[in-house]
Amino acid sequence: FAHNIAMADSSAKTLRKKLEKVLSGEDLNQLTRRQARTMLEEELGLEKNALKKRKNEINQFLAEIVEKRQEDEKKDDDDDDDEDDEVVEPPRKKKKTSKKETGEASDVKAHTCTTRSGNSVPKKLKEKQSELMSKKYFLDYAKEIAIDIHGNKLTGKARDFSSGNLGWYLGGKIEIPVGKKNVWCQVGINVTIPGSKEWD
C-alpha cells in the first residue's frame, strides 16, 4: 500500500519518462487519455485510477509527447522545395465499384489549407524564421488563438513545447452533427512555428 502511494506521488520527471516508455510504438491517434493513464498505472504497478488526481498533469505530458512525435515525423521538411511541402496523398487503390455505387468523389483531397494571404509557403521556412524574434517577444505579444469547429469554440494561449518549439495548443471534446445524429469527438491541435526552436 505504501509503495502504491509512493509511486502515485512520483515526480513529474518520472511520470513523463514512464509515459514515453509505455507509449513507444503505440498509435497515438487511436489512444484516449484515459487509456494512456491506465497504461501508465499498469507500468508503475498501481491500482486503477491511482493517478486520476494527476490526470491534468499527465494529459499535458501526453499532449507534449504527441507534439514531439509529429515534429519528428515532419523534421527537415521545411528545407525542401515547394513541391515537397505539399501533402503527398497515398495512391488510391482502384475499386471495382463505380463512383455512383459508393457515392465517393475521386481526386478530392481529404484535407485542404488556404493561407490568410493566399500565398504559398516560402522555401527554407525554418531558416528564414529562425531569427524572426525572441522567445520572450513571442510569449509577451502572441495573442490567444481561437478556432470554431461546427460551433464548438476552442482557444489556446501561446506556449513553449518540451521540444523547444513555440506555438499554441488547443484541445478538448466537441460535438459534431453527422446526419441526424450528434457525436462527441476528441480534438488535439498543435500549432507550431518552424524555426522557433532557435529563438533565444
Secondary structure as UniProt FT lines:
FT   HELIX           2..8
FT   HELIX           12..23
FT   TURN            24..25
FT   HELIX           28..30
FT   HELIX           33..43
FT   TURN            44..45
FT   TURN            48..51
FT   HELIX           52..54
FT   HELIX           55..74
FT   TURN            75..76
FT   HELIX           77..79
FT   HELIX           82..85
FT   HELIX           99..102
FT   TURN            123..124
FT   HELIX           125..129
FT   TURN            130..131
FT   HELIX           135..141
FT   STRAND          145..149
FT   TURN            150..151
FT   STRAND          152..156
FT   STRAND          158..160
FT   TURN            162..163
FT   STRAND          166..178
FT   TURN            179..180
FT   STRAND          181..192
FT   TURN            194..195
FT   HELIX           196..198
//
